[in-house]
Amino acid sequence: MALHRLDAAAGAAKRLPVPDDAEALHDFRVGLRRLRTLLRSYGEALEGRVRRKTVKAVRRLGRDTNSARDTEVLESLLKGWDKALQPSHRAGWNALLVRLAKTKPADLRGF
C-alpha cells in the first residue's frame, strides 16, 4: 500500500513542470497526504522498514508545497472574479494577478 501511495505522489511530481497541468500540484499533495496517513496508521507494523527520518521528510515536503498551493488557489479565485469586476477595479485586480505571478514558483521540480 505504501509503495502504491508513493508511486501516485511520484507520478504527480513528474507532472509538476508541465505548465498546462493545473491539477499536478493538487494531485502531488493528495498523494503525499495519503502516504503520510498510511505511514502514521501502520507505523507499528512498518517499524524498522521506514525510517523516522523518511517520515519527517515526507511531512516536510508536504509543508513545503503549502505556499505554492495557496498561490494557485488565490489565483484561481481572482480569475473567477474577472467578469464581475467593475472597470474601476480592473487595474487593482491586474496588479494583484501580476504580483501573485511573481510569487508563484516558476519551476515546481524542486518539490
N, C-alpha and C positions, 0 to 999 in steps of 0.2 A: 504494500500500500504506500509506503513512504517513497519508494522508487517511482511509483506512478505519479504521485504528487510532485516529486522533484522533476520528472520529465515534463509535466504540464507547465511548471514555472519556467523551466529551461526553454521550452518551445515558445512561450510568450516572450521571454527575454530576447530571443533571436529576432523577434518582430519589432522590438523597440526602435531600432534605427529607421524603420520604414515610415516615412512622413505621412502617408495616407492611411495608416493603420491606427485609427482613433481608439481602438479597444485594447491595443497591446499592453499599455501600462496597467489598465484595469485588470486584464487577464493575468498579468505577471503578479500583481498584488494579491489577487484572489488565490493564485497558485501558492504563493508564499504563505498566506494566511492559513490555507488548508494544510500545508506541510507543517507549520508551527503547531496547529491544533492537534494534528496527528502525533507529532513528537511529544507534546505535552500529555496527551491522552494515553499513549502507550510508552511513556517514559520508563516505567519499571521493566516492562517486557524488552525494551530496547537497550537497557542499561548495559554498558560495555561495548555496544555496537555503534552508537552515535555519541561522539564526544560532546561534552558540555560546551566546549569552545565552538563547535559547529552549530549547535542550537542557538547560542548567542549571536553568531554571525548571521544566521537566518533572520533572527529578530531585528538585528541592526539594519540588515538590508531592507526589510520592510519599512522601518522607520525612515531610512534614507530616501525613500520614494514619496514620503508624505507631501513635501512641498511641491514636487512635480505634479502629483495628483491634484492638490489644491489649486494649482495654477490651471490645470486642464479643466477642472470643474468650473472655476470662475470665468475662464474664457468662454466656455460653452454657455454659461448663464448670460454673460454680457452679449454674446452674439444672438441669443434668443430675444433680446430686447430691441434688436435692430429696427424692426418695423413699427414698434410702438413709440419710438423716440420722437420728441418734438425737435424741429430743426435747431432750436436754440441749445439743445442738449447734445447734439451730434458731435461738436468739437470736443467736449469733455469725454464722451464715450470713445471717440477715436483715440484720444490721448491715453485713456485707460488701457485700451487694447494694445497700443504701441508699447506702453510701459510694461504690460504683462508679458508681451512677446520677448522683451529684453530679459525678463527674469526666468523665462522658460528655458530649461536645459536644451541646448542646441543638439546635443548628442546624448541620448539616454543609454548608450552602450556601457557607460560607467556603472550602471545599476546591475 
